[in-house]
Amino acid sequence: MDAFYASVEQLDHPEWRGKPLVVGGNAARGVVAAASYEARKFGIHSAMSSVLAARKCPQLIFARPRFDRYKEISSQIRDIFYEYTDLVEPLSLDEAFLDVTENKLGLKSAILIARQIREKIKEKTGLNASAGVSYNKFLAKTASDLNKPNGQAVILPEEAEAFLEKLPIGKFFGIGKVTAEKMQNLGIHTGKDLKEFSLQFLTKKFGKSGLHYFNIVRGIHLSEVQPHRVRKSLSAENTFEKDLITLAEMEENLFPIFEEVIRRIEKSGIKGRTVTLKLKYADFTLQTRSKTLEQYPDTDQIWQVSVELLHQEEIPKPVRLLGLGLSNLNITEEQVHFGEQLKIPFKL
């Protein structure tokens, strides 16, 4: 989806359409969760501090996140995917991989399927989507960013290596800012540069990821579309308008976060043995504290452990964010039904 959260807000608030808008925080606090294309023209992007975003664009509109609304539209979009295939691997509320090698409508063209899905999303939700088509997940994801917004692109098997040689290293899916800078310091600026380095060299410099980088620049990515992924954790968090100074303030503000975690537990039926407290300080440094129990805790025990973790050691700085999560969940691979992955050559 194109600028999903921001686009939903502009859809529901016609007066905001065509104007620079971000979702998340406010002009004085917080972090940008999503930016409209109008806002991006000012150099504003997700994960930017709200203060800097407001400085770049004084007329910027700040919208509070409405995740229930985003989930509602995401569910509508997911239903459209399932009209074509059950092999759907969600990456987030606004993005997913689909294996359409064999599809429910018997269509021979992946390009046609992508176009139809985008048209149906627009018709049902009023929102624009972009799509990428190729023979593996890495290339499909790369292609999906080529003609944004409201476009699609295809990378054919015979075109992949030549395309990747020209691609700037920062545009490779899965290569973040830090890794891109490290590669550039080694003289790796494009796929062609990356291709010149041996597997041994890349493994030495990047560890296990070296093999991944060696393969993807050659168009090799063997990861299958996984229609069901086992959840690893369940959590909730909140960024505060004013930093929390005292333990009493922190405990008071932790309780609503705890209540949200319990609500999600009751809704999902999930239990977890590890309780984790997340603290982000005023200087943006992050700390986590965890405790693993022998048995799955009940509601009262989760709260007791949360408070224990809060008081575990001195909190040295004002706190801007508190989070609470459960992991070591009562979910295993065996409990999840996986669709059959079809071994059929890629078709267009």
Buried (B, 14 or more C-beta within 10 A) or exposed (E): BBBBBBBBBBBEEEEBEEBBBBBBBBBEBBBBBBBBBBBBEBEBEBEBBBBEBBEBBEEBBBBEBBEEBBEEBBEBBEEBBEEBBBBBBBEEBBBBBBBBBEBEEEBEBBBBBBBBBBEBBEEEBEBBBBBBBBBBBBBBBBBBEBEBEEBBBBBEBEEBBEBBBEBEBBBBBEBEEEBBEBBBEBEBBBBBBBBEBEEEEBBEBBEEBBBBBBBBBBBBBEEBBBBBEEEEEBBBBBBBEEBBEEBEBBBEBBEEBBBBBBEBBEEEEBBBBBBBBBBBBEEEEEBEBBBEBEEBBEEEEBBEBBBEBBEEEEBEBBBBBBBBBBBBBEBEEEEEEEBEEEEEEBEE
